Amino acid sequence: MSGLSTLYGRRSRRVFIGFIVSSLIACGSSSRAEQKLKDQDCLQCHSDATLSKEVNGKQISLSVDQAKLKHSIHGSMFACVDCHTDVKSLAHDTTPKKIACAQCHSDAQQAYAHSLHAKAAQAPNTQAANCQDCHGGAHEILGADDPKSPVNHVNIPATCGRCHGQKFLMESNGESAQAFISYQESVHGRAIESGSKKAAVCTDCHGSHEILPASDAKSPISKASVPTTCGKCHTQIETAFNQSIHGQAIARGNQLAPVCTDCHGIHSIKSHSDPTSPASDQNLSRDTCARCHQGVRLSQEFGVPGNRVSTYFDSYHGLASEGGSVVAANCSSCHGVHDILPSSDPRSTINPAHLDATCGKCHQGVTRKFTLTKVHFDRDGSNDIGTRIVRWVRWIYIPLIILVIGVMFLHNAIIWRSKAIAKRRIQNPFMVRMTTNQRWQHLILLVSFIILVLTGFALKFPNSWLAEVLAMSEKLRSIVHRVAGVALIAAGIYHIFYLASTRDGRRLIWNFAPRPKDAFDAIGTMLYYLGMRKEKPQFARFNYAEKAEYWALVWGTALMGVTGVMMWAKISVGNLLARWWVDVATAIHYYEAILATLAIVVWHFYQVFFDPDVAPMNWAWWDGKMPVEHYRHEHPLDTESLHTAEENEDSKREEGK
């Protein structure tokens, strides 16, 4: 009696008495004992909501919802003991064994046994879906045609998403939840969300029970099987693709040929009108087709020209497309979409017999002579008459341009030099603005900075005109860049010693020191040149603009030097600190270079070349001299320099007398 009390716990007296009576009746007759148990017998206990059992420290409910059981696909076909075959009597002292779906669904079980889910379930510390995870609880399984069934067509994404949409669950199994997220945003996922009952869901592509990896030749998502899988819905497109040059290559076993997912994406398939789709007009030529038709891989393996994309972008079509044209022809405009065929095929849209119609879609009234002109114009790889003539034109014009422009430049340089010297002679008397030492420091800074800018941006933009003009190999470019960097750092270190150890240096740093007056001078200067103030602010040896430029130079040189050394010694820095320090240094180096270059062009070049008061150029960087009258106008508060200039002028006059 105590054993029964322990087994059933606090059950109602009615249920307990019913169980005892049923057990006595079953034991009283041998023919009755052999009779199959009925559902009503089981439900005498298992309809009780309080019936539970402790498993691994957790209370597991053993009750059965009769309403759900009645409406399930099993409830109308089987009795309890048809699944619980080891239950022979009501008084089962041992826990019934776990249900094996394979008793009835042997084919599905056999397919599942080969799937990724089954293999994952066998691995330690992993979680994988089983029958109940997808089909629902054992007593609540509904047919796939039932709208409430988790395996109903429209519910499949949500069912798979219970696992594949969970970031931490997927990552714990070494996978990613991005595939499910991408599907939700795809044209298929949005169609299902909008109520479509035909759009592709997970099982349409991956299968139901025997889900295999793409590397398995039997998988419906293997490279060779993708066209057939997509063709279940897109029948006409599959037929056209199989006849195309890509489809024929796949049929021959060429794994490099593209299939549907290579062009449209895998889970993130979007409409071709979506600008983020790889099949959109904006991305087709530059990205999608270029992955195969721009490199040398196909050229080496199969003799397919590898410069089709670059020659397209050299043409008017490509240039117009890059400029934002939405009507310029792209790859699919001429070659087709799914039915792409070689020009030798009579069915091809680029076969000579069809070029009039293909080109005529945009260029109405074209003739055979027009269509015979090459579209992918390869100036170096072709040898037809048109290409040869264009090549000759290039060979003639490039030297001609260099000669004519060179002569023009030399002509103007001679005249400019003569006029500049003549104007310089008129501007007397002069005073010393920069000493010889300072001019050499400036010259080293100037040359090293220009070299760093040219060689640095040539690395960042290797296909730009700048890289072509330099015509340096990567090894030579890197050597020149580093030598210039060392020169810049050395000049900076020398400048520090110069400031500390020389009288001119100490005076220089004192004159460059920022003062509150500089802020008021900046505001006053703007008000003066805007016509809102009558008097212009007066400056000492250096005005606010020159001070700002000097300290920006000090900061920029230090920052570029430190980050440059970090990039140069990236292995040591990465081992000492962390690899991301090098990435941060690279980013700072690049953007500081842009800032410094633009500051020199916009700020410094104005003061040296474009300021009307110093045009055509401020010669102080060259000979260190500046007209006294101009200096007195610009820096009237620098009485020390002006007094020295006046004394020098008086001395010259005395010597002249």
Phi, psi and omega in degrees: 000318179296326177296318178296322179295320178295319183295318188258348175066220185267069179268158181294151181298324181296316180295318182296314180295320179299322180293317180297314180298315181296321180294318180295320179295318181295324181280340184282342184224126181293322180292325178291326180295329182276351182287145181294134179294146179260161181299325180298326179296316181292322185287349175300326178258315191278002172271352181281121184293343182271355183288123182206170180215146180272122178231119180053041177083003181240145178275118181254126180289137177248010182276158182237128175282109186296325181295316179292322179296322181296321183272351180288161181292335179277328185299328181267357185241331188229159171265167182305315186285353174290331176262317178272069188292340181275356178272112183252340182214166180292324181274078179267110183289331180254153180295132178302148180292158178295139183295137175252109181297338182296345178304322179248325186254061184294322180295316179295320179295320180294320178293318180297325183298335180266357188278170176296325181296314182295319180292324178292324180295333181278341181283148180289147174060030177234157178239133182220152183289141172241190185302312185291330179299327183262321186267348181105178180300156186302327183263003186235017186290127180248157178292155183297338179276356178278126182301338181271352183288137177294344178256011170296148188309313185285344181264353184302312180302318180293322180295311178294327181291342178300331175254308188285351176261001180265111186303308186289325178296315181292321180292328177293338177261010179078020181240184180231148178272002185295328181300315181292320179297318179296320179298318181301327182271355184281172179295328178290312181297319180291327178294317177297318180296331180276358177108003179294139178253005183244341182299149184294137174241181187306313185290337179295329182258322186265345186092174184263293185260320183266069180279119186241157178288159181297337180285347180275126182298337180277349183288140177291350178252013173293160186307312184286339184267346185302314179302320179293320180297311178294330181291346177298330176254320185257070188295311183295322179294320178299317180299315179295319181295317182298332179273347183284172179294329177289315180296321178295323179294319177297319180297331178278356179095013179281104183284352178275344180290146182280149171240187187308312185291337179292329182260325185261347187098176184256285179267335186265038182293128181231165179296147181294345177277350178282124183297343178270356180281139177294344179265006179285160181299328182292328188253348189300304185286316186290322188245303192294302180290330183294335181301330180252321193265009177250330182280183182262357185298311180292327179296317182288322185277317190232005178074017178279130180306134186258008182241027184294325182286315181296321178290329175296315182287345173280343181277172178298320180303311182294318180296319178294320179296316178295332179280358177105006179293137179258000180245350180294143183293140172243192185303311184290338180299325182257320187269347185094182184249287181263340184258040182291128181227155178292158183297338179284345180279128181299339181274351186290144177289343179253013171294141183310328181289340184250359184296327178301317181287321182294309179291330182292345177298328178250319185255086183292138178089012180290153178242176182299323180298322180292318185285343179284349178288138182293141175269309176276083185280109178257104187292341182251336187263345182259163182221023177283173187297319180296317180295319180297319180294317178299321179296319178295319179301318180296316180297329180281315189284325182299309175297324180296317179298315180298317182293309185295310182293325178297317178295318178299316180297315180297318178302310182290326180294320179296315181294316181299318180298315182296316180292321181295319179294320180297318178293325181294324181291330181288328185281081177238153355278174181244161174228161181277119177262323179226131178285169179300318179300314181295324180292323178293320176300316180295321181294317178297318178298316181298309184294313182295322180295314180298317179296319179297319180296312183295310184286330179290312180288338174294328176287317183291327181234075186292342181260009182276167178297330180299314179295324179292321180294318180294323177052043179253145170289162181298322180295313179295318180300316181294322179294313180298319181296317182291321177298316178295323178296318178296320179297319180295317179295318179298319178296322178294317179295317178299321181297324178297314178296323179297317180296323186276332192252350183241154179294317178297323180293316180294322177293323180297312182293327177293319180288332180276351184298130180293145179223156179305329181301330182299322179294317178292325178296319180298315179294317181296322179297316179297318179296322180295311183282348172269001179079019183256003179212139185279326185253137178276139178300148179258140186243157173273215186299323179229132178276178185299325181292318179292323177295315180299320180292321181296311183289330173294323177294317179298313181296314182296319179297316179297316182294315179294324179294314181295311181293326178296318178295321178299319178291324180293318180256047188298326181292314179296317179295316180297323178287325183282316183254273176191157183298328183291340175299322178293320179296318178295317179299320179297316180296315179297318181300317183292310184287328175293326177296319177297314180299314182295317181296314180293324178296319178297314183292314186279320188263303187287318181296329177298313183292332184267323188242318194263350176293121182304334181289340183243357183304144004280350181190148172276112188278002185299327180292339184266307182245359177079003186254154179214137180303134183299319182296319178293320180294319180296326179288324185270327185228061185293341182275353179275072185295329181296312181292319180294321178295318178297319180296320179294320178296319178296321180292320178296321179297319180294322180295318179298319179295323180295322179291000000 
